[in-house]
């Protein structure tokens, strides 16, 4: 799940593991996750141009979120 954390000048895009999603509200176009705003804002920033092929980035995301799901 790719999330934009805020306004274009201050925000960043981050990737959340699919397992963080709790439910989707189609009417409100909202995805509910089991993480806090700070946990999401502090996650590794997504570089869309390299993320799909970058093993180091995927490992950093996995390592970051691993601490919340032990």
C-alpha positions in Angstrom: 0.0 0.0 0.0 1.5 3.4 -1.0 0.6 6.3 1.3 1.2 10.0 0.8 2.0 11.4 4.3 1.0 15.0 3.6 1.0 18.1 1.5 3.3 17.9 -1.6 6.0 20.2 -0.1 6.2 18.6 3.4 4.9 15.0 2.8 6.5 12.0 1.3 5.4 8.7 -0.1 5.9 5.5 1.9 5.1 1.9 1.4 3.1 -0.1 3.9 3.0 -3.9 4.0 -0.4 -5.2 2.9 -0.9 -6.9 6.2 -1.2 -3.5 8.0 -4.6 -2.9 6.4 -7.5 -3.6 8.6 -10.4 -2.6 6.4 -11.4 -0.6 3.4 -14.3 1.8 3.2 -15.2 2.1 -0.5 -17.8 4.8 0.1 -15.3 7.1 1.9 -12.4 5.9 -0.2 -10.4 5.2 3.0 -8.1 2.4 4.0 -7.8 1.8 7.8 -4.4 0.5 9.0 -3.2 -0.6 12.4 -0.3 1.9 12.6 0.0 5.3 14.1 0.6 8.4 12.0 4.1 8.7 13.5 4.9 5.1 12.7 3.9 5.8 9.1 5.7 9.2 8.9 8.9 7.7 10.2 9.0 4.8 7.7 11.5 4.7 4.9 10.6 7.1 2.0 9.5 5.5 -1.2 11.4 6.2 -4.4 9.0 5.0 -7.0 11.6 4.9 -9.7 13.6 2.2 -8.0 11.5 0.7 -5.2 10.2 -2.3 -7.2 13.7 -3.5 -8.1 15.7 -2.3 -5.0 16.3 -5.1 -2.6 17.9 -2.8 -0.1 14.7 -0.6 0.0 12.5 -3.6 0.4 14.7 -4.9 3.2 14.6 -1.5 5.0 10.8 -1.5 4.8 10.7 -5.0 6.2 13.1 -4.3 9.0 11.3 -1.1 10.0 7.8 -2.7 10.2 9.1 -5.9 11.7 9.5 -4.2 15.1 5.7 -3.5 15.2 4.6 -7.1 14.4 6.7 -9.3 16.7 
